[in-house]
Amino acid sequence: MSPLQQINDITAKGPAGLEEADRAALLQAAQKLVETLENPFEKIIRLTFGIYDPISLRLAIDMNLADIALAHRAPISLEELAEKSKTDLALLQRVLRMLIPLGVFVESEPSKYAVTPFTPVLATGSPAREAIIHFTHVSHSTVFMPEYFEANGYKNPNDSGDTPFSFGERCPGETYFDFLAKPENARLSHAFNQTMTMQRGDPNAPFPDGYPAQDRLKIDDPERVLFVDVGGGIGHQVQKFHEKYPSLSGKLALEDLPQVLEKANDLPSDFIKVGHDFFTPQPDAVKNAKAFYFRTVLHDWPEKQSVTILKHIADVMADDSVILIHEIVLPESGVTHLEAKIDLHMLNLGALERTEKQWRQLAALVGLDVNGIWMTNEDLGRRGIIELGKKK
């Protein structure tokens, strides 16, 4: 069988029956094959016109096409889809031309459209739908990056109120979170929160392996706070931590803004809720806690704001307290395409993904040492738990 026949055979059968490792390896090989075979002009076309892929998905969401087609339970005509979506027929046809190669619909016969396994991803209630809303909105300001960096002399942002996002959205001095807090941006705020929940992985997945909490966080005083989930949202991680290490002594706390904690309805009654803004001095409720845990929090902030957050924690640490930073740890070289994209996404918001060297530099700025880094086996970049402690 020729290589082309083998590829066509795999395409016809789909991934069913493949081991996950084989599927991932084939996907990586296919991506490399595309890059090897395409000429420079084809590559430029693929990269520059790629912006229209997520925009087409966003239009499908805003037109409610997935919900309409799924409810129809049979191939739907162009005319009926236009009528039910209250969309101009000519516009709808042009958008559908993009959605077919993206796998959202198939044209079962001329001007009739059937759903695919991918269609529900765009339906109401899907977290991925909210992620598309979030990322396509942030891309508004991404296109202003060249103008922003030309104006600021091509300097790396170090203030979350002076960013490509604030430049593109014409809201100077505002952080991305200030922008989301406005009542008129409630839909975008909801999309962001759903995206963060999705990025944190399966809510039923256990606290990740890798960090030896059973040994490093052992304390004798049951009245002492053992673990503070700082900026922990509605408490998924602190609950996962407790489920993984139920024998560890000490109290468990969830810290976030008061309006966020109002939604933490599933938190066990013996967990401590600490309504707090981490840009202000930490309250007595968490003073001398054994571990202050941050998951995908500090990558939202540049050095200036990250130093402020960590200094407030350092001020309430006991001699044996530690800060656990659960984040992507970029390699010094050999960063993957996805990791680089995630970092540029954070650059747009004035923040960054950090290398081990950068994490160590950040720790030094607040007078702390990096006690160790334990890598975890997770998706979306090489993640680890970085333990900071007081200088010995």
LUMVOSE-141772 format. One line per 10 residues: number of its first residue (from 1); for each residue z, x, y of C-alpha. Coordinates in nm, 4 decimals. Layout:
// residues N
NUM = Z X Y  ...;
END
This chain:
// residues 392
1 = 0.0000 0.0000 0.0000  -0.0985 0.1389 0.3416  0.1631 0.1841 0.6174  0.0088 -0.1085 0.8065  0.0296 -0.3316 0.4996  0.3940 -0.2298 0.4481  0.4777 -0.3195 0.8084  0.2985 -0.6537 0.7796  0.4807 -0.7244 0.4534  0.8218 -0.6651 0.6138;
11 = 0.7200 -0.8775 0.9137  0.6138 -1.1646 0.6893  0.9347 -1.1572 0.4837  1.1717 -1.1104 0.7763  1.5149 -0.9453 0.7503  1.6418 -1.1706 0.4698  1.7587 -0.9639 0.1752  1.7858 -0.6409 0.3723  2.1149 -0.4551 0.3847  2.2453 -0.4305 0.7419;
21 = 2.2137 -0.0511 0.7444  1.8513 -0.0775 0.6296  1.7756 -0.3468 0.8863  1.9222 -0.1357 1.1692  1.7351 0.1750 1.0519  1.4054 -0.0156 1.0319  1.4588 -0.1575 1.3796  1.5225 0.1887 1.5217  1.2163 0.3239 1.3406  1.0016 0.0382 1.4733;
31 = 1.1123 0.1096 1.8298  1.0276 0.4776 1.7875  0.6922 0.3799 1.6372  0.6050 0.1750 1.9460  0.6984 0.4649 2.1743  0.4919 0.7053 1.9627  0.1793 0.4910 1.9453  0.1552 0.3577 2.3006  -0.0306 0.5601 2.5612  0.1174 0.6285 2.9093;
41 = -0.0588 0.3310 3.0683  0.0682 0.0950 2.7973  0.4198 0.2316 2.8426  0.4102 0.1743 3.2191  0.2888 -0.1820 3.1660  0.5631 -0.2505 2.9085  0.8390 -0.1120 3.1288  0.7360 -0.2537 3.4652  0.6375 -0.5983 3.3397  0.9513 -0.6186 3.1251;
51 = 1.1377 -0.7726 3.4188  0.9610 -1.1028 3.3519  1.1127 -1.1413 3.0046  1.4717 -1.2222 3.1122  1.3447 -1.4200 3.4118  1.1420 -1.6403 3.1761  1.4531 -1.6999 2.9654  1.6470 -1.7926 3.2797  1.3772 -2.0402 3.3840  1.3925 -2.1972 3.0380;
61 = 1.7698 -2.2372 3.0793  1.7454 -2.3846 3.4285  1.4736 -2.6261 3.3109  1.6941 -2.7203 3.0126  1.4003 -2.6687 2.7750  1.6034 -2.5659 2.4691  1.8326 -2.8703 2.4826  1.5369 -3.1055 2.5236  1.3336 -2.9519 2.2420  1.6300 -2.9347 2.0021;
71 = 1.7199 -3.2992 2.0689  1.3589 -3.4052 2.0034  1.3875 -3.2886 1.6376  1.0092 -3.2477 1.6083  0.7342 -3.0589 1.7899  0.7218 -3.1851 2.1473  0.4124 -3.2199 2.3624  0.3649 -3.0360 2.6889  0.3517 -3.3672 2.8752  0.6759 -3.5009 2.7273;
81 = 0.8577 -3.1716 2.7819  0.7426 -3.1702 3.1446  0.8565 -3.5303 3.1935  1.1998 -3.4805 3.0366  1.2622 -3.1523 3.2181  1.1343 -3.2936 3.5490  0.9073 -2.9900 3.5753  0.5559 -2.9639 3.7135  0.3209 -2.9563 3.4149  0.1175 -2.6589 3.5368;
91 = 0.4332 -2.4545 3.6038  0.5823 -2.5441 3.2663  0.2684 -2.4363 3.0839  0.2804 -2.0951 3.2525  0.6468 -2.0446 3.1620  0.5831 -2.1509 2.8014  0.3129 -1.8845 2.7726  0.5943 -1.6304 2.8129  0.8472 -1.8108 2.5952  0.6170 -1.8161 2.2917;
101 = 0.5835 -1.4350 2.2529  0.9567 -1.4098 2.3255  1.0213 -1.6263 2.0194  1.1811 -1.9206 2.1999  0.9096 -2.1642 2.0863  0.6032 -2.1668 1.8647  0.2882 -2.3583 1.9527  0.2525 -2.5643 1.6352  -0.0768 -2.7052 1.7616  -0.2455 -2.6945 2.1025;
111 = 0.0033 -2.8078 2.3711  0.2732 -2.8941 2.1138  0.5855 -2.6818 2.0875  0.8350 -2.6406 1.8043  1.1758 -2.4746 1.8099  1.2575 -2.1444 1.6371  1.5821 -1.9868 1.5095  1.6129 -1.8286 1.8553  1.5920 -2.1561 2.0519  1.9652 -2.2469 2.0154;
121 = 2.0554 -1.9207 2.1915  1.9378 -2.0866 2.5155  2.1111 -2.4196 2.4493  2.4159 -2.5554 2.6301  2.7379 -2.4069 2.4924  2.5839 -2.0791 2.3787  2.7662 -1.7719 2.5189  2.4335 -1.5862 2.5126  2.2911 -1.8501 2.7482  2.5685 -1.7668 2.9951;
131 = 2.5009 -1.3943 2.9516  2.1372 -1.4513 3.0500  2.2512 -1.6383 3.3620  2.4903 -1.3532 3.4458  2.2478 -1.0655 3.3954  1.9512 -1.2334 3.5645  2.1670 -1.3050 3.8676  2.2904 -0.9459 3.8910  1.9275 -0.8335 3.8665  1.8715 -0.9899 4.2115;
141 = 2.0450 -0.6919 4.3667  1.9145 -0.4392 4.1150  1.5717 -0.4517 4.2786  1.7341 -0.3373 4.6048  1.8663 -0.0149 4.4492  1.5853 0.2032 4.5917  1.6483 0.0704 4.9447  2.0263 0.1011 4.9092  2.0214 0.4623 4.7912  1.7636 0.5636 5.0501;
151 = 1.9915 0.4178 5.3188  2.3097 0.5864 5.1874  2.1508 0.9279 5.1314  2.1405 0.8994 4.7513  2.5175 0.9223 4.7070  2.7010 0.7864 4.4045  2.9033 0.4767 4.5095  3.2795 0.5264 4.5263  3.3881 0.2014 4.6864  3.3447 -0.1337 4.5145;
161 = 3.2806 -0.2967 4.8527  2.9814 -0.0737 4.9311  2.7398 -0.1107 4.6413  2.3797 -0.1972 4.5612  2.5101 -0.5455 4.4756  2.6802 -0.6020 4.8122  2.3704 -0.4593 4.9847  2.1285 -0.6818 4.7936  2.3403 -0.9967 4.8256  2.4011 -0.9304 5.1967;
171 = 2.7801 -0.9390 5.1556  2.8964 -0.5994 5.2907  3.2564 -0.5088 5.2150  3.2822 -0.7568 4.9273  3.3365 -0.6525 4.5685  3.1509 -0.8294 4.2916  3.4740 -1.0110 4.2063  3.5167 -1.1236 4.5689  3.1678 -1.2704 4.5428  3.2469 -1.4532 4.2186;
181 = 3.5690 -1.5977 4.3628  3.3800 -1.8056 4.6205  3.3735 -2.1780 4.5307  2.9959 -2.1943 4.5677  2.9612 -1.9288 4.2964  3.1616 -2.1156 4.0320  2.8657 -2.1331 3.7937  2.8101 -1.7581 3.8183  3.1821 -1.6939 3.7705  3.1796 -1.9040 3.4532;
191 = 2.8739 -1.7157 3.3269  3.0446 -1.3819 3.3942  3.3629 -1.4844 3.2105  3.1657 -1.6070 2.9102  2.9669 -1.2829 2.9057  3.2854 -1.0752 2.9079  3.4240 -1.2807 2.6189  3.1040 -1.2183 2.4248  3.1065 -0.8448 2.5034  3.4607 -0.8189 2.3720;
201 = 3.3182 -0.9168 2.0359  3.4089 -1.1742 1.7763  3.7355 -1.3433 1.8842  3.8295 -1.3571 1.5163  3.7717 -0.9837 1.4617  4.0893 -0.7748 1.4261  4.2169 -0.5172 1.6722  3.9903 -0.2156 1.6110  4.0749 0.0646 1.3733  4.0986 0.4224 1.4894;
211 = 4.4078 0.4395 1.7081  4.7315 0.5052 1.5077  4.9460 0.2495 1.6902  5.1897 0.2163 1.4015  5.2980 0.5764 1.4536  5.2426 0.6357 1.8253  5.3877 0.3125 1.9636  5.6995 0.2813 1.7506  6.0127 0.1942 1.9521  6.3663 0.1003 1.8489;
221 = 6.4651 -0.1439 2.1248  6.3437 -0.4995 2.0471  6.4129 -0.6026 2.4089  6.1785 -0.3420 2.5529  5.8202 -0.4399 2.6344  5.6024 -0.2778 2.3690  5.2503 -0.3663 2.4837  5.1100 -0.4955 2.8138  4.7501 -0.6188 2.8051  4.6555 -0.5455 3.1682;
231 = 4.3692 -0.7561 3.3010  4.3657 -0.9147 2.9571  4.2156 -1.2516 3.0475  4.3423 -1.5276 2.8218  4.5046 -1.2901 2.5751  4.2649 -1.2311 2.2860  4.3482 -0.8613 2.2580  4.7270 -0.8828 2.2795  4.7202 -1.1434 2.0029  4.4906 -0.9266 1.7895;
241 = 4.7261 -0.6330 1.8444  5.0227 -0.8384 1.7248  4.8318 -0.9613 1.4195  4.7412 -0.6042 1.3240  5.0867 -0.4553 1.3891  5.3388 -0.7367 1.3296  5.6139 -0.4964 1.2242  5.6235 -0.3041 1.5536  5.9388 -0.3793 1.7498  5.9322 -0.4890 2.1140;
251 = 5.7995 -0.7627 2.3389  5.4335 -0.8369 2.4105  5.2972 -0.9181 2.7557  4.9719 -1.0445 2.9048  4.9048 -0.9509 3.2664  4.6298 -1.0986 3.4819  4.5843 -1.3019 3.7976  4.7881 -1.6266 3.7990  4.4760 -1.8441 3.8023  4.3491 -1.6646 3.4914;
261 = 4.6786 -1.7018 3.3047  4.6646 -2.0776 3.3610  4.3850 -2.0795 3.1016  4.5817 -1.8753 2.8439  4.6938 -2.1887 2.6628  4.6850 -2.0467 2.3099  4.9290 -1.7639 2.3773  5.2428 -1.7786 2.1573  5.5492 -1.8973 2.3475  5.7397 -1.5713 2.2964;
271 = 5.4688 -1.3658 2.4701  5.5413 -1.2802 2.8337  5.2897 -1.3964 3.0953  5.2812 -1.1751 3.4039  5.0784 -1.3157 3.6924  4.9847 -1.0093 3.8933  4.7121 -0.8358 4.0957  4.6853 -0.4822 3.9567  4.5869 -0.3448 4.2977  4.9477 -0.4007 4.4055;
281 = 5.2678 -0.2331 4.2735  5.3543 -0.3371 3.9193  5.6414 -0.5872 3.8788  5.9778 -0.5161 3.7155  5.8791 -0.7398 3.4218  5.6686 -0.4573 3.2756  5.8669 -0.1575 3.3998  5.9171 0.1114 3.1318  5.6865 -0.0648 2.8846  5.5798 0.1552 2.5958;
291 = 5.2036 0.0913 2.6281  4.9851 -0.0389 2.9110  4.6503 -0.1384 2.7605  4.3165 -0.1774 2.9432  4.0096 -0.3032 2.7595  3.6782 -0.2861 2.9492  3.8626 -0.3030 3.2818  3.8310 0.0391 3.4445  3.4554 0.0554 3.3895  3.4414 -0.2241 3.6500;
301 = 3.5809 0.0053 3.9188  3.4796 0.3379 4.0755  3.7175 0.6281 4.1217  3.8791 0.4954 4.4412  3.9925 0.1630 4.2936  4.0615 0.3057 3.9453  4.3038 0.5593 4.0938  4.4885 0.2794 4.2756  4.5202 0.0740 3.9558  4.6432 0.3665 3.7462;
311 = 4.8863 0.4970 4.0088  5.0638 0.1619 4.0138  5.0989 0.1857 3.6352  5.2183 0.5469 3.6504  5.4914 0.4433 3.8943  5.6559 0.2160 3.6344  5.6071 0.4337 3.3247  5.9018 0.5716 3.1306  5.8832 0.9306 3.0079  5.7457 0.8127 2.6720;
321 = 5.5168 0.5399 2.8097  5.1417 0.5631 2.7564  4.8308 0.4066 2.9044  4.5677 0.3029 2.6500  4.2155 0.2792 2.7928  3.9776 0.1062 2.5517  3.6311 0.1805 2.6858  3.2944 0.3386 2.6218  3.3180 0.7185 2.6054  2.9736 0.8521 2.6870;
331 = 2.8670 1.1841 2.5346  2.7865 1.4657 2.7764  2.4291 1.4596 2.6449  2.2277 1.2458 2.4075  2.3208 0.9137 2.5682  2.1328 0.6249 2.4062  1.8930 0.4069 2.6017  2.1349 0.1124 2.5743  2.4307 0.3191 2.6966  2.2256 0.4396 2.9937;
341 = 2.1275 0.0803 3.0756  2.4901 -0.0340 3.0617  2.5876 0.2491 3.2968  2.3126 0.1585 3.5470  2.4255 -0.2037 3.5305  2.7727 -0.0848 3.6312  2.6188 0.1399 3.8998  2.4728 -0.1713 4.0610  2.8287 -0.3053 4.0949  2.9583 0.0297 4.2221;
351 = 3.1277 0.1220 3.8938  3.0430 0.3371 3.5913  3.0756 0.4211 3.2248  3.2529 0.7556 3.1846  3.2254 1.0639 2.9673  3.5326 1.2299 2.8166  3.5233 1.4822 3.1011  3.5220 1.2021 3.3591  3.8124 1.0236 3.1876  4.0101 1.3479 3.1969;
361 = 3.9279 1.3964 3.5658  4.0425 1.0420 3.6437  4.3705 1.0977 3.4579  4.4327 1.4203 3.6506  4.3882 1.2400 3.9835  4.6937 1.0256 3.9047  4.8972 1.3127 3.7608  4.8598 1.2143 3.3956  4.7418 1.3988 3.0854  4.4970 1.2795 2.8207;
371 = 4.7045 1.2936 2.5023  4.4062 1.2185 2.2814  4.0942 1.0098 2.2280  4.0462 0.8022 1.9142  3.6942 0.6671 1.8618  3.6567 0.3134 1.7289  3.3740 0.1622 1.5273  3.2346 -0.1065 1.7583  2.9048 -0.2346 1.8968  2.7674 -0.1849 2.2488;
381 = 2.8154 0.1848 2.2974  3.0474 0.4500 2.1589  3.3929 0.3156 2.2328  3.7265 0.4825 2.2030  4.0925 0.4446 2.2927  4.1991 0.7091 2.5430  4.5735 0.7685 2.5565  4.7208 0.8884 2.8860  5.0782 1.0095 2.9220  5.3039 1.1811 3.1704;
391 = 5.2619 1.5545 3.2078  5.5032 1.7438 2.9853;
END
